[in-house]
Amino acid sequence: MNENVAKAGIATVRTAANLFAPLALRSVKLKNRIAMSPMCQYSAEEGLANDWHFVHLGSRAAGGAALIMVEATGVTRDGRISPGDLGLWSDDHVAPLARIVRFVENHGAVAGIQIGHAGRKASCEPPWAGGKRLRSVEQGGWSVVAPSAIPFKPDDPEPVALDERGLTAIQRAFQLATRRALEAGFKIIEIHAAHGYLLHEFLSPLSNRRQDEYGGSLENRMRFPLRIAETVRGIVPRTLPVFVRISATDWVEGGWDIEQSVEFAKRLKALGIDLVDTSTGGLVPDAQIPVAPGFQVPFAAQIRKQAGIMTAAVGLITEPEQAGAIVKDGEADLVMLGRELLRDPYWPVHAAPALGYDADWPIQYGYAVK
């Protein structure tokens, strides 16, 4: 086969990929295009993973997902969404996570972890307790930080606007958390820059009213998130991929939007980021979001096309045919499932026959159910 034909063949395969085709991400190979989206469990104590996390994540690896992404994990203790969040601010967090990584890999999946800082949305109750802001140490809460002293909700206490010293400390925390994630054995690191948390707060003009080099223009608002992306990418070996999750729109006029997201994705690609995990919303509590099956997929498709970077699609993806079409039509390279994997940890092995593929049951189950 000559070189031109080979190149054409590769392009054809990439364009016509299916949900159960492997996906190469640098040296990491996913066995299919189905990933478990990072979903907070609010079940840790002092950031430590426990048996709940082990079973929650391990069961989805046994269920056939190619990538198991651990929930938003705080790079600092005060950067957690709730007191029950996982953390990577201490070396003590490494061993419990490494146990999960080993199990996930033993069942043919790749282990990834999302690291982030909750910014002005930190220090909250878990959602089943109401999700309200914990306002005092007595309640189990703490002071929160943000780009500007603008609370998430009008009746919340004002966050502390970060100065350069605070920004440098958070950058250092991302650096150390990345090193600990690698020590635990994770093959994919995802930076959380979505859903109204700290890095998203810097990107959006609705939450970033700074007058310095980190506020105002798009270039300035992107500055700190890009600084974090460059820091993480510089630590992760070149053989391993780095993702960034973004909210492609705030769903509010005058906020962060898809056009800015495309520019941000281009800059991320230039830094060596491999994939943009494309979600939406979360910055303001009163956004009117047109929730419907696959409602966020067009954003992933636009970023993939216009920024020339791989994307993951998320958001009310529930049916095998729906997920298969997203990949086949070139709207995204990876499908991230959240609630549907909560409902059915074995969604991938149930989806395979529906799309004409063999179900990849774990050997302990396969002999009995095939």
N, C-alpha and C positions, 0 to 999 in steps of 0.2 A: 504493500500500500504506500503510495507516495505521500509526501508531507502535506500537500494541499488537501488530498482526500481524507487523510487522518484528521486534520484540523476540522474539516467539514463534518466528519463523522462525530467528533466530540461535540461540536456545536449542536448537531441534530439531537444527540442524546440528551444534552442539557435542556434543550427546548421542550423535548417530548418526555421529560421525566415523569414517573408516576409515584404515587404515595409510598410504594414499597421498593423504590429504587434507592440504592445507597447514596449517601451524600458525603463527599470529601471536604473536610475543613482543615486545610494544612495537612498535618500528619494524622489527624483524627478522622476516622471513618464511621459515620452513622449508618446502621444497617437499614434504616428506612427514614422517611421524612416526618415521622411523628415524634413530637417532644412533649414532655410534661411541663406545663407552664409553672413558674415559681408561684406558690400559693402559701401565704402566711398561715401558720397553724396556731400561733399565740400560745404555745404549750411548753416553752423552754423555761428554765430557771437560771438566771444569771447568764443567759445566752447559750447554755449547754444543750446540745442535742441529746435526746433520750430515746427510750424504746418506741414512743409514739412516732417520732420522726423516722426511726429505722424501719418500722412496719409501713408507714405511710409512703415513704419513698421506695422502699424495697419491693413492695407489692406491685407498683407500676412498672418497675424494671422487669419483674417476672411476667407482667402482663403484656410485654412486647413493645413498649415505647423505646425508641432508640436513644433518646436523650432524656435524662432525669435532672431537672433543674431545681436545686434547693431554693427554698423561699428567700425573700429579701433578708439579708443577714447584715446586722449593724456593724459598721467599721469602728464605731465607738459605742460605749455604753449609753450615752445620751443621744445617740443617733438612731435608736430603736423606735419603731412605731409604738410599741407597747412593752411593758415589762416582760411579756412572754415571748418576745422575738429571739431568734437565734443571733449569735454574735461571733465576731472574729477579732475582738479587741484584745484577746489574751491567748497565750500559748495553750492554756487549758482547754480551749475550744477545739483544738486540732484533733486529738485522739477520738472523741465521739463521732466527729464528722468522717474521719478516716475509716472507721468501722462501716459506715454507710456506703462510702465509696467502694470499698472492697466487695460488699454484697452486690451493689449495682453492677459492677464490672463482671462479677462472676456469673451474672445472668444476661450477659451480652449487650448491656447498655453502656452508655457513656455518662459519667457523672459531671454535672456542671453546677455552679453556684452563682447566685446573684448577690452582689455586694452593693451596699448603699448607705445613705444617710437620710433620715426622714425629715430633716429640716423643721419647718414650722408645724408639720403634722406629726411630730414625735410626742411622746408622753401621753398616750391615750389608753383608755380601757380596751380590752378585746371587744370585737363587734357584738358578741353574744351578751355582753354586759352593757351594751349601749354605745360603745365607741367614743364616749365623751372624753374631753381633755381632762387629764389628771393635773390638778392645779397646784398641788402642794406635795412636799416630801412625805407628809403624814398619809396622803392618799396613795403614795407609791410613785409620784411623779417627779418631774425635774424641769428646770428652765430649758427653753428651746431656742434655737438659732435659725436665722434665715438671711437671705441677701439684704432684705429691708425689713424694717419694723412694722410689717403688715400682717395681722393675724389671719389665719385660715378662715375663721368665722368671726363675725363682728364682736361677739361676746367673749371670745378667747383672749387671754392675756397677750400682750404684744411680744413677739419674739425679739431676741437680741440680734441686731444687725451685725454681721460678721465683719471684723476688721482684717487686715492683712495677716496679723498673727494667727487669728482664728482660721483663716483660709489655709495657711501653711500647715497648721496642726491637722486639719481635716485631710489635706493632701497626704501628709505623712501617715495618717490612719489608713487611708486607702492603700498606700504602699505596703504597710505592714500586714493588712488584711489579705492582700493579694499573695504575699509570701506565705502566709499561713494556709491559705487555700491550696496553694501548690504543694505545700508540705503534706497536707491531708490527702493529696492525690488527685484533685480535680483536674480534668482535662480541658474544661471550658470555663472561663470566667466571664460573667455578664455584669456590666456596670448599670446600675439602676438610675436612669435619668428620666423617669416617667412618673405619672400618677400624682403629681403635685408634691413630690419629695424634693430634697434640697437642690439637686442638679437641675431638675425641671423648673424649680423656683427661680433659678438664675436665668434660664432661657426665656421665660415668659415676661413680657412687659407688664402684665397684670400684678405680678408678685415682686418684680425687680424694678425698683425706682431709684437705684443708686445713681450718684452723680460722678462716680469715679470711672476708672478703666474697666470695671465689671458691669456697668449699666449703660442704658441709653440705646446705642446702635446695636444692630444684630451682631456685629463683630465683637462688641464688648460683652454682650449678654452670653455669647458662646464661649467667652474666654476661659472661665473657670471650669465648666464641664469639659472643654477640650484639654485643659491642663490635667484634669483627672484622667481622661482617656489616654493621654500621652504617657502619664506616669504608670498606669496599669500596663499598657502595651509595652512599655520599656522594661518591665519586670518579667512579664510572661514570656517564656521561651518562644522564639520565632516559629518553632514547630507546632505550637498550640494556638488555637483561635481565641479571640476576644470578641464578645458581643456587647452591644449597648441597647438597652430597652428605652424607647422614647414614647412619649405621647405625641402623636403626629398633629393633634389639634387640641386646643382647650375647649372647643365648641362654644366659644364666646367671642363676639366681635371685638377686635382690637387686641386679642390675645395671641398666643403662639398658634401657628397654622401650618398647613401642609407645605406651603412655599418655603417657609423658614426651615421646616424639617428637611426638605430636600437639600438645602444649602448646608445644613448641619451634617447630614449624612455624607455629603461630598467631602466635607472637612474630616469627618471620622475615617472615611476610606483612605484619605491621604495620610493619616496617621497610622494606618495598618489595621484598623478595625475590620473584622471580617463579615459581620452580619448586624443588621439593624432589626431588632425585635420590636415590631410596630404595633403599639397600642394607642389609646387616646384617652383624654380627659383626666380628671382627678385633681386639677389645680384649684378649682373653685367649687363650693358646695352646691351652687344653684344653676350649674350648666344644664341646658336642655339637650340631652343626648338622644339621637334617634335610634334607639336600640332595636336591632332586628338581626335575623340570622346573617352572619358574615359581614356585619355593618362596618367593620374596621379593615376588611380585606383590601378595598380599593386604595387605602393609604399605603399599605405594604407594596401594592402593585406599582403605584406612582413613584415611590422612593426607589424601588428596584430598577425601574425603567430610566428614571431621570438622573439618579445618582450613580447608577452602575454598580450597585453593591447588593449582596445577597440580603434577603429579608426573611423574617418569620411573620406569619399571619396569625392573629388571635381574635377571639371575640365571637361567641355564639356559633362556634363550629361544632356540629353535633353528629352529622351523618357521614358515613364513609364516602358516598358519592360526592358530597359537598367538599370534603377535604381533598378527595382525589382530583376534583376539577381545579381547585386552587393551584395545585402543583402542576398538573398537566397543562393548564392554560398559561403558565408562567407568571402567575400573580405573586407567588412567593416560593422560596426554596424549601421552607420548613413550615409545618403546621404545629402550632402550640395549642394543646388542649388543656383546659383548666377544669371547670365544673363537670364537663363530661367524663373526665377521668376520675373525678370524685364519685360520680354515679356508678361508673363501671371501670375498675382498674384494669380490666382485660379488654377494653375497647379495641386495641390494635389487633388482637387475635380474633376478635369477633368481626372486625372490619375486613380482614384479609379475604375470607371467602366471598364476602359481598362484592369484592372487586376482582375476583378471579384468581386470588393467590392462596397459597397454602398457609394455614394458621401456624404460627411459631409458638406453640405451647411449650412451657417449661417441661423438661423430661419427666418430672415427678407427676405431672398431670396428663401429659400428652398421650401416654399409652392407654389411659383410661377413657379419654374423651374423644379421641379421633375415631 
